[in-house]
């Protein structure tokens, strides 16, 4: 969860900076910096959970496959 929170802080800062530089508006920069990264952070969290589950399944399958040349 710490990784997700630090990612969110970085993403909020970048989103605000980019939109502020493009528009010159603190209000628009702040609004975009709150909405877009918040949605992206939630998506990232679930993406990580899904990816970890898939990796565990792959490791289990590899561990269960018998070696083709057993004596």
N, CA, C and O atoms as a GROMACS GRO file, in nm:
protein
  284
    1UNK      N    1   0.082  -0.120   0.000
    1UNK     CA    2   0.000   0.000   0.000
    1UNK      C    3   0.087   0.126   0.000
    1UNK      O    4   0.047   0.228  -0.056
    2UNK      N    5   0.204   0.121   0.062
    2UNK     CA    6   0.294   0.236   0.066
    2UNK      C    7   0.338   0.273  -0.075
    2UNK      O    8   0.348   0.391  -0.109
    3UNK      N    9   0.365   0.172  -0.157
    3UNK     CA   10   0.406   0.197  -0.294
    3UNK      C   11   0.295   0.273  -0.368
    3UNK      O   12   0.324   0.365  -0.444
    4UNK      N   13   0.171   0.235  -0.346
    4UNK     CA   14   0.058   0.300  -0.411
    4UNK      C   15   0.044   0.445  -0.365
    4UNK      O   16   0.016   0.533  -0.446
    5UNK      N   17   0.064   0.471  -0.236
    5UNK     CA   18   0.051   0.608  -0.184
    5UNK      C   19   0.162   0.698  -0.237
    5UNK      O   20   0.136   0.813  -0.275
    6UNK      N   21   0.286   0.648  -0.240
    6UNK     CA   22   0.394   0.731  -0.294
    6UNK      C   23   0.376   0.756  -0.442
    6UNK      O   24   0.407   0.864  -0.492
    7UNK      N   25   0.325   0.655  -0.514
    7UNK     CA   26   0.295   0.673  -0.656
    7UNK      C   27   0.188   0.781  -0.674
    7UNK      O   28   0.199   0.864  -0.764
    8UNK      N   29   0.087   0.780  -0.589
    8UNK     CA   30  -0.020   0.880  -0.597
    8UNK      C   31   0.034   1.020  -0.575
    8UNK      O   32  -0.002   1.112  -0.648
    9UNK      N   33   0.119   1.038  -0.475
    9UNK     CA   34   0.177   1.171  -0.449
    9UNK      C   35   0.257   1.221  -0.569
    9UNK      O   36   0.244   1.337  -0.609
   10UNK      N   37   0.338   1.134  -0.625
   10UNK     CA   38   0.415   1.172  -0.743
   10UNK      C   39   0.322   1.208  -0.858
   10UNK      O   40   0.343   1.307  -0.927
   11UNK      N   41   0.220   1.127  -0.878
   11UNK     CA   42   0.127   1.148  -0.989
   11UNK      C   43   0.049   1.279  -0.971
   11UNK      O   44   0.032   1.353  -1.068
   12UNK      N   45   0.002   1.308  -0.850
   12UNK     CA   46  -0.068   1.434  -0.825
   12UNK      C   47   0.021   1.553  -0.861
   12UNK      O   48  -0.024   1.647  -0.926
   13UNK      N   49   0.146   1.548  -0.818
   13UNK     CA   50   0.239   1.658  -0.844
   13UNK      C   51   0.264   1.678  -0.993
   13UNK      O   52   0.263   1.790  -1.042
   14UNK      N   53   0.286   1.570  -1.062
   14UNK     CA   54   0.312   1.579  -1.206
   14UNK      C   55   0.189   1.629  -1.280
   14UNK      O   56   0.199   1.715  -1.366
   15UNK      N   57   0.072   1.575  -1.246
   15UNK     CA   58  -0.052   1.618  -1.312
   15UNK      C   59  -0.075   1.768  -1.291
   15UNK      O   60  -0.107   1.840  -1.385
   16UNK      N   61  -0.059   1.814  -1.167
   16UNK     CA   62  -0.078   1.956  -1.139
   16UNK      C   63   0.022   2.039  -1.219
   16UNK      O   64  -0.016   2.136  -1.284
   17UNK      N   65   0.148   2.002  -1.214
   17UNK     CA   66   0.252   2.079  -1.282
   17UNK      C   67   0.229   2.090  -1.431
   17UNK      O   68   0.242   2.198  -1.489
   18UNK      N   69   0.194   1.978  -1.495
   18UNK     CA   70   0.172   1.979  -1.640
   18UNK      C   71   0.052   2.066  -1.676
   18UNK      O   72   0.060   2.150  -1.766
   19UNK      N   73  -0.060   2.047  -1.606
   19UNK     CA   74  -0.181   2.124  -1.639
   19UNK      C   75  -0.162   2.272  -1.606
   19UNK      O   76  -0.209   2.358  -1.680
   20UNK      N   77  -0.092   2.300  -1.498
   20UNK     CA   78  -0.067   2.440  -1.464
   20UNK      C   79   0.019   2.506  -1.572
   20UNK      O   80  -0.008   2.618  -1.613
   21UNK      N   81   0.124   2.437  -1.617
   21UNK     CA   82   0.209   2.492  -1.722
   21UNK      C   83   0.132   2.513  -1.852
   21UNK      O   84   0.158   2.608  -1.926
   22UNK      N   85   0.040   2.423  -1.881
   22UNK     CA   86  -0.038   2.435  -2.006
   22UNK      C   87  -0.145   2.544  -1.998
   22UNK      O   88  -0.172   2.611  -2.097
   23UNK      N   89  -0.207   2.561  -1.881
   23UNK     CA   90  -0.320   2.653  -1.871
   23UNK      C   91  -0.289   2.780  -1.792
   23UNK      O   92  -0.354   2.882  -1.813
   24UNK      N   93  -0.191   2.775  -1.703
   24UNK     CA   94  -0.163   2.889  -1.617
   24UNK      C   95  -0.266   2.905  -1.506
   24UNK      O   96  -0.265   3.006  -1.436
   25UNK      N   97  -0.355   2.808  -1.491
   25UNK     CA   98  -0.462   2.816  -1.392
   25UNK      C   99  -0.437   2.719  -1.277
   25UNK      O  100  -0.423   2.598  -1.298
   26UNK      N  101  -0.431   2.774  -1.157
   26UNK     CA  102  -0.416   2.690  -1.039
   26UNK      C  103  -0.543   2.607  -1.017
   26UNK      O  104  -0.535   2.490  -0.977
   27UNK      N  105  -0.659   2.667  -1.044
   27UNK     CA  106  -0.786   2.596  -1.024
   27UNK      C  107  -0.797   2.475  -1.117
   27UNK      O  108  -0.830   2.365  -1.072
   28UNK      N  109  -0.771   2.495  -1.244
   28UNK     CA  110  -0.781   2.383  -1.340
   28UNK      C  111  -0.672   2.280  -1.310
   28UNK      O  112  -0.698   2.160  -1.312
   29UNK      N  113  -0.552   2.327  -1.281
   29UNK     CA  114  -0.444   2.235  -1.246
   29UNK      C  115  -0.478   2.153  -1.124
   29UNK      O  116  -0.453   2.033  -1.121
   30UNK      N  117  -0.536   2.217  -1.024
   30UNK     CA  118  -0.574   2.146  -0.902
   30UNK      C  119  -0.685   2.046  -0.927
   30UNK      O  120  -0.682   1.935  -0.875
   31UNK      N  121  -0.785   2.086  -1.006
   31UNK     CA  122  -0.897   1.995  -1.035
   31UNK      C  123  -0.849   1.872  -1.110
   31UNK      O  124  -0.885   1.759  -1.075
   32UNK      N  125  -0.770   1.893  -1.213
   32UNK     CA  126  -0.718   1.779  -1.290
   32UNK      C  127  -0.626   1.695  -1.203
   32UNK      O  128  -0.628   1.572  -1.210
   33UNK      N  129  -0.544   1.761  -1.120
   33UNK     CA  130  -0.451   1.688  -1.034
   33UNK      C  131  -0.523   1.603  -0.930
   33UNK      O  132  -0.466   1.505  -0.882
   34UNK      N  133  -0.645   1.637  -0.895
   34UNK     CA  134  -0.721   1.556  -0.800
   34UNK      C  135  -0.798   1.443  -0.868
   34UNK      O  136  -0.802   1.331  -0.817
   35UNK      N  137  -0.857   1.473  -0.980
   35UNK     CA  138  -0.945   1.374  -1.045
   35UNK      C  139  -0.867   1.266  -1.118
   35UNK      O  140  -0.884   1.147  -1.091
   36UNK      N  141  -0.782   1.305  -1.210
   36UNK     CA  142  -0.714   1.208  -1.296
   36UNK      C  143  -0.623   1.113  -1.218
   36UNK      O  144  -0.635   0.991  -1.235
   37UNK      N  145  -0.533   1.162  -1.133
   37UNK     CA  146  -0.448   1.069  -1.060
   37UNK      C  147  -0.525   0.982  -0.959
   37UNK      O  148  -0.487   0.868  -0.935
   38UNK      N  149  -0.631   1.036  -0.902
   38UNK     CA  150  -0.709   0.955  -0.807
   38UNK      C  151  -0.766   0.833  -0.878
   38UNK      O  152  -0.758   0.721  -0.825
   39UNK      N  153  -0.822   0.853  -0.993
   39UNK     CA  154  -0.877   0.741  -1.070
   39UNK      C  155  -0.765   0.647  -1.114
   39UNK      O  156  -0.779   0.525  -1.106
   40UNK      N  157  -0.657   0.703  -1.161
   40UNK     CA  158  -0.544   0.623  -1.207
   40UNK      C  159  -0.481   0.545  -1.093
   40UNK      O  160  -0.438   0.431  -1.113
   41UNK      N  161  -0.474   0.603  -0.974
   41UNK     CA  162  -0.415   0.535  -0.859
   41UNK      C  163  -0.499   0.415  -0.817
   41UNK      O  164  -0.444   0.310  -0.785
   42UNK      N  165  -0.629   0.430  -0.818
   42UNK     CA  166  -0.717   0.318  -0.784
   42UNK      C  167  -0.699   0.207  -0.888
   42UNK      O  168  -0.690   0.089  -0.854
   43UNK      N  169  -0.694   0.245  -1.015
   43UNK     CA  170  -0.674   0.147  -1.122
   43UNK      C  171  -0.539   0.077  -1.105
   43UNK      O  172  -0.529  -0.044  -1.124
   44UNK      N  173  -0.435   0.153  -1.070
   44UNK     CA  174  -0.302   0.096  -1.049
   44UNK      C  175  -0.302  -0.005  -0.935
   44UNK      O  176  -0.240  -0.111  -0.947
   45UNK      N  177  -0.369   0.026  -0.826
   45UNK     CA  178  -0.376  -0.064  -0.711
   45UNK      C  179  -0.435  -0.199  -0.751
   45UNK      O  180  -0.380  -0.304  -0.718
   46UNK      N  181  -0.548  -0.196  -0.823
   46UNK     CA  182  -0.610  -0.321  -0.865
   46UNK      C  183  -0.529  -0.392  -0.972
   46UNK      O  184  -0.528  -0.515  -0.978
   47UNK      N  185  -0.462  -0.316  -1.058
   47UNK     CA  186  -0.373  -0.375  -1.158
   47UNK      C  187  -0.262  -0.453  -1.089
   47UNK      O  188  -0.230  -0.564  -1.130
   48UNK      N  189  -0.202  -0.396  -0.984
   48UNK     CA  190  -0.097  -0.464  -0.909
   48UNK      C  191  -0.149  -0.592  -0.843
   48UNK      O  192  -0.082  -0.695  -0.845
   49UNK      N  193  -0.267  -0.585  -0.783
   49UNK     CA  194  -0.325  -0.703  -0.718
   49UNK      C  195  -0.348  -0.814  -0.821
   49UNK      O  196  -0.314  -0.930  -0.796
   50UNK      N  197  -0.404  -0.780  -0.936
   50UNK     CA  198  -0.427  -0.878  -1.041
   50UNK      C  199  -0.296  -0.936  -1.092
   50UNK      O  200  -0.284  -1.057  -1.109
   51UNK      N  201  -0.199  -0.849  -1.116
   51UNK     CA  202  -0.069  -0.894  -1.168
   51UNK      C  203  -0.002  -0.989  -1.069
   51UNK      O  204   0.053  -1.091  -1.111
   52UNK      N  205  -0.006  -0.957  -0.939
   52UNK     CA  206   0.053  -1.045  -0.838
   52UNK      C  207  -0.017  -1.180  -0.834
   52UNK      O  208   0.049  -1.283  -0.819
   53UNK      N  209  -0.148  -1.180  -0.847
   53UNK     CA  210  -0.224  -1.306  -0.848
   53UNK      C  211  -0.182  -1.392  -0.968
   53UNK      O  212  -0.163  -1.513  -0.955
   54UNK      N  213  -0.170  -1.329  -1.084
   54UNK     CA  214  -0.128  -1.403  -1.204
   54UNK      C  215   0.012  -1.461  -1.188
   54UNK      O  216   0.038  -1.574  -1.229
   55UNK      N  217   0.103  -1.383  -1.129
   55UNK     CA  218   0.239  -1.432  -1.106
   55UNK      C  219   0.240  -1.551  -1.010
   55UNK      O  220   0.313  -1.648  -1.032
   56UNK      N  221   0.159  -1.546  -0.904
   56UNK     CA  222   0.151  -1.660  -0.810
   56UNK      C  223   0.101  -1.785  -0.882
   56UNK      O  224   0.154  -1.894  -0.861
   57UNK      N  225   0.000  -1.768  -0.966
   57UNK     CA  226  -0.054  -1.883  -1.040
   57UNK      C  227   0.052  -1.943  -1.131
   57UNK      O  228   0.063  -2.065  -1.140
   58UNK      N  229   0.130  -1.858  -1.200
   58UNK     CA  230   0.236  -1.908  -1.287
   58UNK      C  231   0.340  -1.986  -1.209
   58UNK      O  232   0.383  -2.093  -1.252
   59UNK      N  233   0.379  -1.934  -1.093
   59UNK     CA  234   0.478  -2.005  -1.010
   59UNK      C  235   0.424  -2.140  -0.964
   59UNK      O  236   0.497  -2.239  -0.963
   60UNK      N  237   0.296  -2.143  -0.925
   60UNK     CA  238   0.237  -2.270  -0.882
   60UNK      C  239   0.233  -2.371  -0.996
   60UNK      O  240   0.263  -2.489  -0.976
   61UNK      N  241   0.197  -2.326  -1.115
   61UNK     CA  242   0.194  -2.418  -1.230
   61UNK      C  243   0.333  -2.474  -1.260
   61UNK      O  244   0.348  -2.593  -1.287
   62UNK      N  245   0.434  -2.388  -1.254
   62UNK     CA  246   0.571  -2.435  -1.279
   62UNK      C  247   0.613  -2.537  -1.174
   62UNK      O  248   0.682  -2.634  -1.206
   63UNK      N  249   0.573  -2.516  -1.051
   63UNK     CA  250   0.611  -2.607  -0.942
   63UNK      C  251   0.538  -2.740  -0.954
   63UNK      O  252   0.589  -2.841  -0.906
   64UNK      N  253   0.421  -2.742  -1.015
   64UNK     CA  254   0.342  -2.865  -1.024
   64UNK      C  255   0.374  -2.948  -1.148
   64UNK      O  256   0.337  -3.065  -1.154
   65UNK      N  257   0.441  -2.890  -1.246
   65UNK     CA  258   0.472  -2.963  -1.369
   65UNK      C  259   0.585  -3.060  -1.340
   65UNK      O  260   0.693  -3.018  -1.299
   66UNK      N  261   0.562  -3.190  -1.361
   66UNK     CA  262   0.669  -3.288  -1.337
   66UNK      C  263   0.777  -3.277  -1.444
   66UNK      O  264   0.751  -3.237  -1.557
   67UNK      N  265   0.898  -3.312  -1.406
   67UNK     CA  266   1.005  -3.310  -1.503
   67UNK      C  267   0.983  -3.422  -1.605
   67UNK      O  268   0.941  -3.532  -1.568
   68UNK      N  269   1.009  -3.396  -1.732
   68UNK     CA  270   0.982  -3.498  -1.834
   68UNK      C  271   1.076  -3.618  -1.827
   68UNK      O  272   1.042  -3.726  -1.875
   69UNK      N  273   1.193  -3.600  -1.767
   69UNK     CA  274   1.290  -3.709  -1.762
   69UNK      C  275   1.310  -3.752  -1.617
   69UNK      O  276   1.409  -3.714  -1.553
   70UNK      N  277   1.218  -3.831  -1.566
   70UNK     CA  278   1.233  -3.880  -1.429
   70UNK      C  279   1.282  -4.024  -1.434
   70UNK      O  280   1.245  -4.100  -1.524
   71UNK      N  281   1.364  -4.061  -1.340
   71UNK     CA  282   1.420  -4.196  -1.339
   71UNK      C  283   1.333  -4.291  -1.261
   71UNK      O  284   1.365  -4.409  -1.250
   0.00000   0.00000   0.00000
